[in-house]
């Protein structure tokens, strides 16, 4: 069984993913965006993701 089929991974990762509006950026020191369609086309125009990234950066955090 692969990691993506693991009940633990599904429960902790996929089933409990927060929406951007549920994130408190001050609680995070970094944000990591992986590559793909979302990063190229969806993320740049998303105001919630912009706010999260800007707040983390302004608090001395890392954007990767």
PQR file of N, CA, C, O and H, with PARSE charges and radii, in Angstrom:
ATOM      1  N   UNK A   1       0.849  -1.179   0.000 -0.4000 1.5000
ATOM      2  CA  UNK A   1       0.000   0.000   0.000 -0.0000 2.0000
ATOM      3  C   UNK A   1       0.894   1.241   0.000  0.5500 1.7000
ATOM      4  O   UNK A   1       1.851   1.317   0.770 -0.5500 1.4000
ATOM      5  N   UNK A   2       0.588   2.198  -0.850 -0.4000 1.5000
ATOM      6  CA  UNK A   2       1.323   3.449  -0.931 -0.0000 2.0000
ATOM      7  C   UNK A   2       0.870   4.442   0.123  0.5500 1.7000
ATOM      8  O   UNK A   2      -0.180   4.268   0.741 -0.5500 1.4000
ATOM      9  H   UNK A   2      -0.189   2.136  -1.476  0.4000 1.0000
ATOM     10  N   UNK A   3       1.665   5.482   0.326 -0.4000 1.5000
ATOM     11  CA  UNK A   3       1.363   6.505   1.335 -0.0000 2.0000
ATOM     12  C   UNK A   3       0.005   7.154   1.094  0.5500 1.7000
ATOM     13  O   UNK A   3      -0.710   7.459   2.048 -0.5500 1.4000
ATOM     14  H   UNK A   3       2.518   5.623  -0.176  0.4000 1.0000
ATOM     15  N   UNK A   4      -0.354   7.366  -0.157 -0.4000 1.5000
ATOM     16  CA  UNK A   4      -1.617   8.028  -0.460 -0.0000 2.0000
ATOM     17  C   UNK A   4      -2.834   7.152  -0.190  0.5500 1.7000
ATOM     18  O   UNK A   4      -3.964   7.639  -0.183 -0.5500 1.4000
ATOM     19  H   UNK A   4       0.227   7.117  -0.932  0.4000 1.0000
ATOM     20  N   UNK A   5      -2.604   5.865   0.032 -0.4000 1.5000
ATOM     21  CA  UNK A   5      -3.684   4.941   0.361 -0.0000 2.0000
ATOM     22  C   UNK A   5      -3.756   4.653   1.853  0.5500 1.7000
ATOM     23  O   UNK A   5      -4.675   3.974   2.310 -0.5500 1.4000
ATOM     24  H   UNK A   5      -1.685   5.470   0.027  0.4000 1.0000
ATOM     25  N   UNK A   6      -2.809   5.156   2.604 -0.4000 1.5000
ATOM     26  CA  UNK A   6      -2.732   4.926   4.039 -0.0000 2.0000
ATOM     27  C   UNK A   6      -3.889   5.636   4.747  0.5500 1.7000
ATOM     28  O   UNK A   6      -4.135   6.819   4.512 -0.5500 1.4000
ATOM     29  H   UNK A   6      -2.062   5.708   2.233  0.4000 1.0000
ATOM     30  N   UNK A   7      -4.587   4.917   5.603 -0.4000 1.5000
ATOM     31  CA  UNK A   7      -5.698   5.514   6.353 -0.0000 2.0000
ATOM     32  C   UNK A   7      -5.225   6.680   7.207  0.5500 1.7000
ATOM     33  O   UNK A   7      -5.940   7.672   7.351 -0.5500 1.4000
ATOM     34  H   UNK A   7      -4.387   3.956   5.794  0.4000 1.0000
ATOM     35  N   UNK A   8      -4.024   6.574   7.778 -0.4000 1.5000
ATOM     36  CA  UNK A   8      -3.476   7.656   8.593 -0.0000 2.0000
ATOM     37  C   UNK A   8      -3.246   8.906   7.763  0.5500 1.7000
ATOM     38  O   UNK A   8      -3.591  10.008   8.189 -0.5500 1.4000
ATOM     39  H   UNK A   8      -3.443   5.769   7.661  0.4000 1.0000
ATOM     40  N   UNK A   9      -2.664   8.742   6.580 -0.4000 1.5000
ATOM     41  CA  UNK A   9      -2.413   9.890   5.698 -0.0000 2.0000
ATOM     42  C   UNK A   9      -3.724  10.545   5.280  0.5500 1.7000
ATOM     43  O   UNK A   9      -3.854  11.769   5.305 -0.5500 1.4000
ATOM     44  H   UNK A   9      -2.383   7.847   6.234  0.4000 1.0000
ATOM     45  N   UNK A  10      -4.680   9.729   4.902 -0.4000 1.5000
ATOM     46  CA  UNK A  10      -5.971  10.264   4.476 -0.0000 2.0000
ATOM     47  C   UNK A  10      -6.643  11.019   5.615  0.5500 1.7000
ATOM     48  O   UNK A  10      -7.183  12.104   5.400 -0.5500 1.4000
ATOM     49  H   UNK A  10      -4.574   8.735   4.882  0.4000 1.0000
ATOM     50  N   UNK A  11      -6.621  10.470   6.809 -0.4000 1.5000
ATOM     51  CA  UNK A  11      -7.257  11.115   7.956 -0.0000 2.0000
ATOM     52  C   UNK A  11      -6.561  12.417   8.343  0.5500 1.7000
ATOM     53  O   UNK A  11      -7.215  13.442   8.530 -0.5500 1.4000
ATOM     54  H   UNK A  11      -6.183   9.588   6.984  0.4000 1.0000
ATOM     55  N   UNK A  12      -5.242  12.376   8.460 -0.4000 1.5000
ATOM     56  CA  UNK A  12      -4.507  13.559   8.920 -0.0000 2.0000
ATOM     57  C   UNK A  12      -4.291  14.588   7.820  0.5500 1.7000
ATOM     58  O   UNK A  12      -4.225  15.784   8.105 -0.5500 1.4000
ATOM     59  H   UNK A  12      -4.710  11.543   8.308  0.4000 1.0000
ATOM     60  N   UNK A  13      -4.183  14.160   6.593 -0.4000 1.5000
ATOM     61  CA  UNK A  13      -3.845  15.081   5.515 -0.0000 2.0000
ATOM     62  C   UNK A  13      -5.012  15.475   4.641  0.5500 1.7000
ATOM     63  O   UNK A  13      -5.397  16.644   4.591 -0.5500 1.4000
ATOM     64  H   UNK A  13      -4.237  13.188   6.361  0.4000 1.0000
ATOM     65  N   UNK A  14      -5.557  14.527   3.971 -0.4000 1.5000
ATOM     66  CA  UNK A  14      -6.572  14.833   2.976 -0.0000 2.0000
ATOM     67  C   UNK A  14      -7.938  15.143   3.561  0.5500 1.7000
ATOM     68  O   UNK A  14      -8.644  16.016   3.057 -0.5500 1.4000
ATOM     69  H   UNK A  14      -5.244  13.578   4.011  0.4000 1.0000
ATOM     70  N   UNK A  15      -8.316  14.445   4.609 -0.4000 1.5000
ATOM     71  CA  UNK A  15      -9.658  14.626   5.170 -0.0000 2.0000
ATOM     72  C   UNK A  15      -9.785  15.876   6.034  0.5500 1.7000
ATOM     73  O   UNK A  15     -10.895  16.327   6.317 -0.5500 1.4000
ATOM     74  H   UNK A  15      -7.742  13.735   5.018  0.4000 1.0000
ATOM     75  N   UNK A  16      -8.669  16.428   6.448 -0.4000 1.5000
ATOM     76  CA  UNK A  16      -8.710  17.570   7.358 -0.0000 2.0000
ATOM     77  C   UNK A  16      -8.042  18.811   6.792  0.5500 1.7000
ATOM     78  O   UNK A  16      -7.581  19.670   7.543 -0.5500 1.4000
ATOM     79  H   UNK A  16      -7.767  16.062   6.219  0.4000 1.0000
ATOM     80  N   UNK A  17      -7.990  18.907   5.471 -0.4000 1.5000
ATOM     81  CA  UNK A  17      -7.384  20.071   4.837 -0.0000 2.0000
ATOM     82  C   UNK A  17      -8.237  21.299   5.123  0.5500 1.7000
ATOM     83  O   UNK A  17      -9.454  21.282   4.940 -0.5500 1.4000
ATOM     84  H   UNK A  17      -8.365  18.209   4.861  0.4000 1.0000
ATOM     85  N   UNK A  18      -7.585  22.357   5.572 -0.4000 1.5000
ATOM     86  CA  UNK A  18      -8.296  23.594   5.880 -0.0000 2.0000
ATOM     87  C   UNK A  18      -8.491  24.431   4.625  0.5500 1.7000
ATOM     88  O   UNK A  18      -7.679  24.386   3.701 -0.5500 1.4000
ATOM     89  H   UNK A  18      -6.596  22.371   5.721  0.4000 1.0000
ATOM     90  N   UNK A  19      -9.562  25.183   4.605 -0.4000 1.5000
ATOM     91  CA  UNK A  19      -9.795  26.161   3.552 -0.0000 2.0000
ATOM     92  C   UNK A  19      -8.943  27.384   3.876  0.5500 1.7000
ATOM     93  O   UNK A  19      -8.645  27.625   5.046 -0.5500 1.4000
ATOM     94  H   UNK A  19     -10.221  25.220   5.356  0.4000 1.0000
ATOM     95  N   UNK A  20      -8.545  28.157   2.877 -0.4000 1.5000
ATOM     96  CA  UNK A  20      -7.751  29.357   3.163 -0.0000 2.0000
ATOM     97  C   UNK A  20      -8.414  30.289   4.174  0.5500 1.7000
ATOM     98  O   UNK A  20      -7.723  30.931   4.965 -0.5500 1.4000
ATOM     99  H   UNK A  20      -8.787  27.962   1.927  0.4000 1.0000
ATOM    100  N   UNK A  21      -9.727  30.371   4.158 -0.4000 1.5000
ATOM    101  CA  UNK A  21     -10.431  31.244   5.099 -0.0000 2.0000
ATOM    102  C   UNK A  21     -10.367  30.732   6.536  0.5500 1.7000
ATOM    103  O   UNK A  21     -10.690  31.466   7.470 -0.5500 1.4000
ATOM    104  H   UNK A  21     -10.288  29.850   3.515  0.4000 1.0000
ATOM    105  N   UNK A  22      -9.952  29.473   6.720 -0.4000 1.5000
ATOM    106  CA  UNK A  22      -9.837  28.894   8.064 -0.0000 2.0000
ATOM    107  C   UNK A  22      -8.421  29.012   8.625  0.5500 1.7000
ATOM    108  O   UNK A  22      -8.183  28.674   9.784 -0.5500 1.4000
ATOM    109  H   UNK A  22      -9.690  28.877   5.961  0.4000 1.0000
ATOM    110  N   UNK A  23      -7.499  29.481   7.823 -0.4000 1.5000
ATOM    111  CA  UNK A  23      -6.098  29.590   8.226 -0.0000 2.0000
ATOM    112  C   UNK A  23      -5.868  30.878   9.002  0.5500 1.7000
ATOM    113  O   UNK A  23      -6.391  31.932   8.642 -0.5500 1.4000
ATOM    114  H   UNK A  23      -7.692  29.756   6.881  0.4000 1.0000
ATOM    115  N   UNK A  24      -5.086  30.787  10.064 -0.4000 1.5000
ATOM    116  CA  UNK A  24      -4.631  31.962  10.810 -0.0000 2.0000
ATOM    117  C   UNK A  24      -3.152  32.121  10.470  0.5500 1.7000
ATOM    118  O   UNK A  24      -2.309  31.453  11.068 -0.5500 1.4000
ATOM    119  H   UNK A  24      -4.660  29.930  10.357  0.4000 1.0000
ATOM    120  N   UNK A  25      -2.824  33.003   9.511 -0.4000 1.5000
ATOM    121  CA  UNK A  25      -1.449  33.106   9.033 -0.0000 2.0000
ATOM    122  C   UNK A  25      -0.425  33.370  10.134  0.5500 1.7000
ATOM    123  O   UNK A  25       0.723  32.940  10.021 -0.5500 1.4000
ATOM    124  H   UNK A  25      -3.510  33.545   9.025  0.4000 1.0000
ATOM    125  N   UNK A  26      -0.817  34.061  11.186 -0.4000 1.5000
ATOM    126  CA  UNK A  26       0.117  34.354  12.283 -0.0000 2.0000
ATOM    127  C   UNK A  26       0.570  33.085  13.004  0.5500 1.7000
ATOM    128  O   UNK A  26       1.563  33.111  13.731 -0.5500 1.4000
ATOM    129  H   UNK A  26      -1.750  34.410  11.278  0.4000 1.0000
ATOM    130  N   UNK A  27      -0.137  31.990  12.812 -0.4000 1.5000
ATOM    131  CA  UNK A  27       0.226  30.718  13.442 -0.0000 2.0000
ATOM    132  C   UNK A  27       1.288  29.947  12.659  0.5500 1.7000
ATOM    133  O   UNK A  27       1.728  28.886  13.101 -0.5500 1.4000
ATOM    134  H   UNK A  27      -0.943  31.969  12.221  0.4000 1.0000
ATOM    135  N   UNK A  28       1.708  30.471  11.491 -0.4000 1.5000
ATOM    136  CA  UNK A  28       2.622  29.745  10.614 -0.0000 2.0000
ATOM    137  C   UNK A  28       3.913  30.524  10.379  0.5500 1.7000
ATOM    138  O   UNK A  28       3.919  31.755  10.340 -0.5500 1.4000
ATOM    139  H   UNK A  28       1.351  31.333  11.132  0.4000 1.0000
ATOM    140  N   UNK A  29       5.001  29.778  10.225 -0.4000 1.5000
ATOM    141  CA  UNK A  29       6.308  30.375   9.942 -0.0000 2.0000
ATOM    142  C   UNK A  29       6.704  30.239   8.484  0.5500 1.7000
ATOM    143  O   UNK A  29       7.659  30.879   8.045 -0.5500 1.4000
ATOM    144  H   UNK A  29       4.996  28.779  10.257  0.4000 1.0000
ATOM    145  N   UNK A  30       6.001  29.430   7.735 -0.4000 1.5000
ATOM    146  CA  UNK A  30       6.354  29.193   6.337 -0.0000 2.0000
ATOM    147  C   UNK A  30       5.134  28.734   5.567  0.5500 1.7000
ATOM    148  O   UNK A  30       4.161  28.234   6.131 -0.5500 1.4000
ATOM    149  H   UNK A  30       5.224  28.910   8.091  0.4000 1.0000
ATOM    150  N   UNK A  31       5.217  28.920   4.260 -0.4000 1.5000
ATOM    151  CA  UNK A  31       4.215  28.368   3.360 -0.0000 2.0000
ATOM    152  C   UNK A  31       4.974  27.797   2.169  0.5500 1.7000
ATOM    153  O   UNK A  31       5.895  28.420   1.641 -0.5500 1.4000
ATOM    154  H   UNK A  31       6.007  29.327   3.802  0.4000 1.0000
ATOM    155  N   UNK A  32       4.572  26.610   1.760 -0.4000 1.5000
ATOM    156  CA  UNK A  32       5.229  25.912   0.661 -0.0000 2.0000
ATOM    157  C   UNK A  32       4.194  25.586  -0.399  0.5500 1.7000
ATOM    158  O   UNK A  32       3.251  24.833  -0.153 -0.5500 1.4000
ATOM    159  H   UNK A  32       3.823  26.103   2.189  0.4000 1.0000
ATOM    160  N   UNK A  33       4.376  26.154  -1.571 -0.4000 1.5000
ATOM    161  CA  UNK A  33       3.485  25.876  -2.688 -0.0000 2.0000
ATOM    162  C   UNK A  33       4.179  24.896  -3.625  0.5500 1.7000
ATOM    163  O   UNK A  33       5.267  25.183  -4.125 -0.5500 1.4000
ATOM    164  H   UNK A  33       5.141  26.765  -1.771  0.4000 1.0000
ATOM    165  N   UNK A  34       3.570  23.756  -3.864 -0.4000 1.5000
ATOM    166  CA  UNK A  34       4.130  22.807  -4.823 -0.0000 2.0000
ATOM    167  C   UNK A  34       3.760  23.244  -6.231  0.5500 1.7000
ATOM    168  O   UNK A  34       2.883  24.090  -6.410 -0.5500 1.4000
ATOM    169  H   UNK A  34       2.687  23.523  -3.458  0.4000 1.0000
ATOM    170  N   UNK A  35       4.411  22.682  -7.215 -0.4000 1.5000
ATOM    171  CA  UNK A  35       4.140  23.040  -8.605 -0.0000 2.0000
ATOM    172  C   UNK A  35       2.852  22.427  -9.116  0.5500 1.7000
ATOM    173  O   UNK A  35       2.247  21.575  -8.465 -0.5500 1.4000
ATOM    174  H   UNK A  35       5.123  21.995  -7.070  0.4000 1.0000
ATOM    175  N   UNK A  36       2.451  22.869 -10.274 -0.4000 1.5000
ATOM    176  CA  UNK A  36       1.263  22.326 -10.897 -0.0000 2.0000
ATOM    177  C   UNK A  36       0.306  23.402 -11.364  0.5500 1.7000
ATOM    178  O   UNK A  36       0.615  24.593 -11.321 -0.5500 1.4000
ATOM    179  H   UNK A  36       2.943  23.561 -10.803  0.4000 1.0000
ATOM    180  N   UNK A  37      -0.846  22.971 -11.806 -0.4000 1.5000
ATOM    181  CA  UNK A  37      -1.859  23.872 -12.368 -0.0000 2.0000
ATOM    182  C   UNK A  37      -2.291  24.952 -11.379  0.5500 1.7000
ATOM    183  O   UNK A  37      -2.378  26.126 -11.740 -0.5500 1.4000
ATOM    184  H   UNK A  37      -1.097  22.003 -11.841  0.4000 1.0000
ATOM    185  N   UNK A  38      -2.559  24.563 -10.142 -0.4000 1.5000
ATOM    186  CA  UNK A  38      -3.045  25.531  -9.155 -0.0000 2.0000
ATOM    187  C   UNK A  38      -2.090  26.674  -8.919  0.5500 1.7000
ATOM    188  O   UNK A  38      -2.503  27.832  -8.858 -0.5500 1.4000
ATOM    189  H   UNK A  38      -2.487  23.610  -9.849  0.4000 1.0000
ATOM    190  N   UNK A  39      -0.827  26.363  -8.787 -0.4000 1.5000
ATOM    191  CA  UNK A  39       0.182  27.398  -8.528 -0.0000 2.0000
ATOM    192  C   UNK A  39       0.296  28.338  -9.720  0.5500 1.7000
ATOM    193  O   UNK A  39       0.434  29.549  -9.546 -0.5500 1.4000
ATOM    194  H   UNK A  39      -0.491  25.422  -8.837  0.4000 1.0000
ATOM    195  N   UNK A  40       0.240  27.795 -10.913 -0.4000 1.5000
ATOM    196  CA  UNK A  40       0.411  28.612 -12.121 -0.0000 2.0000
ATOM    197  C   UNK A  40      -0.811  29.476 -12.434  0.5500 1.7000
ATOM    198  O   UNK A  40      -0.665  30.636 -12.820 -0.5500 1.4000
ATOM    199  H   UNK A  40       0.128  26.812 -11.055  0.4000 1.0000
ATOM    200  N   UNK A  41      -2.003  28.926 -12.272 -0.4000 1.5000
ATOM    201  CA  UNK A  41      -3.187  29.609 -12.780 -0.0000 2.0000
ATOM    202  C   UNK A  41      -4.191  30.025 -11.716  0.5500 1.7000
ATOM    203  O   UNK A  41      -4.839  31.061 -11.871 -0.5500 1.4000
ATOM    204  H   UNK A  41      -2.122  27.984 -11.958  0.4000 1.0000
ATOM    205  N   UNK A  42      -4.344  29.266 -10.649 -0.4000 1.5000
ATOM    206  CA  UNK A  42      -5.372  29.563  -9.652 -0.0000 2.0000
ATOM    207  C   UNK A  42      -4.854  30.412  -8.496  0.5500 1.7000
ATOM    208  O   UNK A  42      -5.533  31.342  -8.059 -0.5500 1.4000
ATOM    209  H   UNK A  42      -3.818  28.425 -10.523  0.4000 1.0000
ATOM    210  N   UNK A  43      -3.673  30.105  -8.002 -0.4000 1.5000
ATOM    211  CA  UNK A  43      -3.165  30.779  -6.811 -0.0000 2.0000
ATOM    212  C   UNK A  43      -2.917  32.280  -6.998  0.5500 1.7000
ATOM    213  O   UNK A  43      -3.267  33.051  -6.105 -0.5500 1.4000
ATOM    214  H   UNK A  43      -3.121  29.350  -8.356  0.4000 1.0000
ATOM    215  N   UNK A  44      -2.334  32.732  -8.106 -0.4000 1.5000
ATOM    216  CA  UNK A  44      -2.008  34.158  -8.216 -0.0000 2.0000
ATOM    217  C   UNK A  44      -3.200  35.099  -8.076  0.5500 1.7000
ATOM    218  O   UNK A  44      -3.030  36.238  -7.641 -0.5500 1.4000
ATOM    219  H   UNK A  44      -2.049  32.105  -8.832  0.4000 1.0000
ATOM    220  N   UNK A  45      -4.373  34.663  -8.426 -0.4000 1.5000
ATOM    221  CA  UNK A  45      -5.554  35.523  -8.353 -0.0000 2.0000
ATOM    222  C   UNK A  45      -6.443  35.246  -7.140  0.5500 1.7000
ATOM    223  O   UNK A  45      -7.551  35.773  -7.052 -0.5500 1.4000
ATOM    224  H   UNK A  45      -4.511  33.738  -8.780  0.4000 1.0000
ATOM    225  N   UNK A  46      -5.963  34.423  -6.207 -0.4000 1.5000
ATOM    226  CA  UNK A  46      -6.759  34.067  -5.044 -0.0000 2.0000
ATOM    227  C   UNK A  46      -6.440  35.030  -3.895  0.5500 1.7000
ATOM    228  O   UNK A  46      -5.337  34.987  -3.349 -0.5500 1.4000
ATOM    229  H   UNK A  46      -5.063  33.994  -6.278  0.4000 1.0000
ATOM    230  N   UNK A  47      -7.385  35.896  -3.521 -0.4000 1.5000
ATOM    231  CA  UNK A  47      -7.099  36.899  -2.482 -0.0000 2.0000
ATOM    232  C   UNK A  47      -6.789  36.293  -1.112  0.5500 1.7000
ATOM    233  O   UNK A  47      -5.981  36.845  -0.364 -0.5500 1.4000
ATOM    234  H   UNK A  47      -8.280  35.931  -3.964  0.4000 1.0000
ATOM    235  N   UNK A  48      -7.417  35.171  -0.777 -0.4000 1.5000
ATOM    236  CA  UNK A  48      -7.153  34.548   0.518 -0.0000 2.0000
ATOM    237  C   UNK A  48      -5.716  34.034   0.589  0.5500 1.7000
ATOM    238  O   UNK A  48      -5.042  34.223   1.602 -0.5500 1.4000
ATOM    239  H   UNK A  48      -8.072  34.723  -1.385  0.4000 1.0000
ATOM    240  N   UNK A  49      -5.238  33.381  -0.484 -0.4000 1.5000
ATOM    241  CA  UNK A  49      -3.869  32.878  -0.496 -0.0000 2.0000
ATOM    242  C   UNK A  49      -2.858  34.018  -0.496  0.5500 1.7000
ATOM    243  O   UNK A  49      -1.788  33.899   0.100 -0.5500 1.4000
ATOM    244  H   UNK A  49      -5.786  33.227  -1.306  0.4000 1.0000
ATOM    245  N   UNK A  50      -3.192  35.118  -1.160 -0.4000 1.5000
ATOM    246  CA  UNK A  50      -2.309  36.292  -1.152 -0.0000 2.0000
ATOM    247  C   UNK A  50      -2.172  36.838   0.276  0.5500 1.7000
ATOM    248  O   UNK A  50      -1.074  37.188   0.711 -0.5500 1.4000
ATOM    249  H   UNK A  50      -4.061  35.214  -1.645  0.4000 1.0000
ATOM    250  N   UNK A  51      -3.276  36.906   0.985 -0.4000 1.5000
ATOM    251  CA  UNK A  51      -3.254  37.413   2.359 -0.0000 2.0000
ATOM    252  C   UNK A  51      -2.432  36.507   3.259  0.5500 1.7000
ATOM    253  O   UNK A  51      -1.644  36.989   4.072 -0.5500 1.4000
ATOM    254  H   UNK A  51      -4.167  36.622   0.632  0.4000 1.0000
ATOM    255  N   UNK A  52      -2.605  35.209   3.122 -0.4000 1.5000
ATOM    256  CA  UNK A  52      -1.840  34.261   3.933 -0.0000 2.0000
ATOM    257  C   UNK A  52      -0.351  34.422   3.660  0.5500 1.7000
ATOM    258  O   UNK A  52       0.440  34.549   4.595 -0.5500 1.4000
ATOM    259  H   UNK A  52      -3.245  34.817   2.461  0.4000 1.0000
ATOM    260  N   UNK A  53       0.035  34.417   2.398 -0.4000 1.5000
ATOM    261  CA  UNK A  53       1.453  34.537   2.033 -0.0000 2.0000
ATOM    262  C   UNK A  53       2.034  35.866   2.499  0.5500 1.7000
ATOM    263  O   UNK A  53       3.129  35.898   3.060 -0.5500 1.4000
ATOM    264  H   UNK A  53      -0.608  34.313   1.639  0.4000 1.0000
ATOM    265  N   UNK A  54       1.319  36.955   2.278 -0.4000 1.5000
ATOM    266  CA  UNK A  54       1.808  38.280   2.664 -0.0000 2.0000
ATOM    267  C   UNK A  54       2.001  38.368   4.178  0.5500 1.7000
ATOM    268  O   UNK A  54       3.014  38.894   4.640 -0.5500 1.4000
ATOM    269  H   UNK A  54       0.429  36.929   1.823  0.4000 1.0000
ATOM    270  N   UNK A  55       1.058  37.867   4.943 -0.4000 1.5000
ATOM    271  CA  UNK A  55       1.148  37.927   6.399 -0.0000 2.0000
ATOM    272  C   UNK A  55       2.328  37.108   6.913  0.5500 1.7000
ATOM    273  O   UNK A  55       3.075  37.567   7.776 -0.5500 1.4000
ATOM    274  H   UNK A  55       0.235  37.440   4.568  0.4000 1.0000
ATOM    275  N   UNK A  56       2.496  35.894   6.384 -0.4000 1.5000
ATOM    276  CA  UNK A  56       3.635  35.066   6.796 -0.0000 2.0000
ATOM    277  C   UNK A  56       4.940  35.775   6.473  0.5500 1.7000
ATOM    278  O   UNK A  56       5.844  35.817   7.307 -0.5500 1.4000
ATOM    279  H   UNK A  56       1.889  35.521   5.683  0.4000 1.0000
ATOM    280  N   UNK A  57       5.050  36.334   5.269 -0.4000 1.5000
ATOM    281  CA  UNK A  57       6.273  37.038   4.859 -0.0000 2.0000
ATOM    282  C   UNK A  57       6.528  38.260   5.744  0.5500 1.7000
ATOM    283  O   UNK A  57       7.654  38.467   6.194 -0.5500 1.4000
ATOM    284  H   UNK A  57       4.315  36.300   4.591  0.4000 1.0000
ATOM    285  N   UNK A  58       5.512  39.058   5.994 -0.4000 1.5000
ATOM    286  CA  UNK A  58       5.659  40.264   6.814 -0.0000 2.0000
ATOM    287  C   UNK A  58       6.014  39.941   8.260  0.5500 1.7000
ATOM    288  O   UNK A  58       6.583  40.777   8.961 -0.5500 1.4000
ATOM    289  H   UNK A  58       4.597  38.889   5.628  0.4000 1.0000
ATOM    290  N   UNK A  59       5.681  38.734   8.708 -0.4000 1.5000
ATOM    291  CA  UNK A  59       6.036  38.303  10.053 -0.0000 2.0000
ATOM    292  C   UNK A  59       7.407  37.640  10.096  0.5500 1.7000
ATOM    293  O   UNK A  59       7.774  37.039  11.106 -0.5500 1.4000
ATOM    294  H   UNK A  59       5.219  38.055   8.138  0.4000 1.0000
ATOM    295  N   UNK A  60       8.170  37.744   9.006 -0.4000 1.5000
ATOM    296  CA  UNK A  60       9.514  37.181   8.962 -0.0000 2.0000
ATOM    297  C   UNK A  60       9.555  35.726   8.558  0.5500 1.7000
ATOM    298  O   UNK A  60      10.583  35.067   8.714 -0.5500 1.4000
ATOM    299  H   UNK A  60       7.872  38.232   8.185  0.4000 1.0000
ATOM    300  N   UNK A  61       8.452  35.216   8.041 -0.4000 1.5000
ATOM    301  CA  UNK A  61       8.392  33.812   7.640 -0.0000 2.0000
ATOM    302  C   UNK A  61       8.940  33.579   6.255  0.5500 1.7000
ATOM    303  O   UNK A  61       9.457  34.489   5.607 -0.5500 1.4000
ATOM    304  H   UNK A  61       7.617  35.752   7.915  0.4000 1.0000
ATOM    305  N   UNK A  62       8.820  32.351   5.816 -0.4000 1.5000
ATOM    306  CA  UNK A  62       9.383  31.915   4.540 -0.0000 2.0000
ATOM    307  C   UNK A  62       8.297  31.555   3.560  0.5500 1.7000
ATOM    308  O   UNK A  62       7.304  30.925   3.924 -0.5500 1.4000
ATOM    309  H   UNK A  62       8.400  31.611   6.342  0.4000 1.0000
ATOM    310  N   UNK A  63       8.484  31.956   2.309 -0.4000 1.5000
ATOM    311  CA  UNK A  63       7.612  31.563   1.213 -0.0000 2.0000
ATOM    312  C   UNK A  63       8.452  30.736   0.256  0.5500 1.7000
ATOM    313  O   UNK A  63       9.464  31.206  -0.264 -0.5500 1.4000
ATOM    314  H   UNK A  63       9.291  32.467   2.014  0.4000 1.0000
ATOM    315  N   UNK A  64       8.028  29.511   0.030 -0.4000 1.5000
ATOM    316  CA  UNK A  64       8.791  28.619  -0.838 -0.0000 2.0000
ATOM    317  C   UNK A  64       7.902  28.096  -1.932  0.5500 1.7000
ATOM    318  O   UNK A  64       8.353  27.322  -2.776 -0.5500 1.4000
ATOM    319  H   UNK A  64       7.206  29.129   0.452  0.4000 1.0000
TER
END
